[in-house]
Amino acid sequence: MAAFARKNGIDGIEAIVLQIGELSLVIPEYVAELYPMVVKGTPLENTRLEIETVPGTAECDACDEIYSVIACEGICPNCGSSEKTVLSGMDFLIKALRVPQ
């Protein structure tokens, strides 16, 4: 990331914004806990980590209802089917780099 910052005329990075889906296997609390150790001694050592949770939503394959997978425990609240297509919540990505203004 340091090379990216230099190439784009960025003096530094204040924060890294991650999006982590509710249905991903990544546990946000663990990422936040480990982050300081991972960036220690790197150009990112003094950066902040911001984590946004992406809700897990699905569309029922039987009735097309869109619902929260976690809140409904994977069962369509409209028809009771467990057959679904996941629409969001499997994410784990860097959404943004915040730079000093």
N, C-alpha and C positions, 0 to 999 in steps of 0.2 A: 504494500500500500504506500510505502514511502516513495517508491519510484513513481507511482501514479500521482501522488501529491506534487512532487517536483515537476513532472511533465506537464501538469495542469496549473502550475503557478500557485499552488496551495501551500501556505506556510505551515499549516498543521491541521490536525484533526482533533476536534473536541469530543465527538461522540460517534459511536457506531450504533445504528438502529437495526435491530434484528426483528424479523417476523417469524414467530414460531407457532405452528398450528396445533390446535387442541388434540388432533388425531395423529400428530407425528409422534415418533418415539423419543423426541427430545424433551427433556424436562427443564423448563425455563429456570427454575430455582437452582439447578445444578450448573447450568451455563453461567448464571450470574455469580455463583460462588467460585467457579473455577477461572472466570475471566481474568481477575487480577494476576493469578499465577501464570496464565498462558501468555499475557502481554508483558510481564516483567522483563526488563532488560531489552525491550524492543522499542522502536519509534512510537508504538501505540501505548506505551506504559502509562501515560497520563491521560488517557482517554476514558470517557464514560461509556458504559454500555446501557442502551435503552432497549427494552424488550417489549414488543407488541404481540399480543395473543390473537391469532386468527381463529375465529369460531369454526367449529366443525359442522358443516351443513351438508345435507344430502337431499337427493330427489328420490322419492319412492318409485320403484320400477313398476309397481302395480297401479298406482292412482295419480302419480305425478305431484304429490304433495311435497313441498320443500320444508324441511324441519331441521332442528338442532339434534345432531347425533348423540351428543353427551346428555342433554336434558331428557331426551326420549329413550335413552339407553339402546339406541340403534333400531328401535321399532317405530314404524310410521304411526303417528298419533291419529291419523285419519282412518286407515284401514287395517292396521295391525301387522302389515307385512314387514319382514326383515330384509327383503330384497331391495337394494338401494344402489344409487350411483353417487359416490362422494363428490361434492362440488368444491368444497374448500376445507381447509384444516389440516392438510398434510404438509404444509409449507415449512421450510426452514431456509430463510434467505436473508441476505443483507439488503435491507430496504434503502438505507441512506447513510451517507457519511456527513456529519455536521462539522462545518469548518468555522473558524473564527471570522467574525464580521469586521 
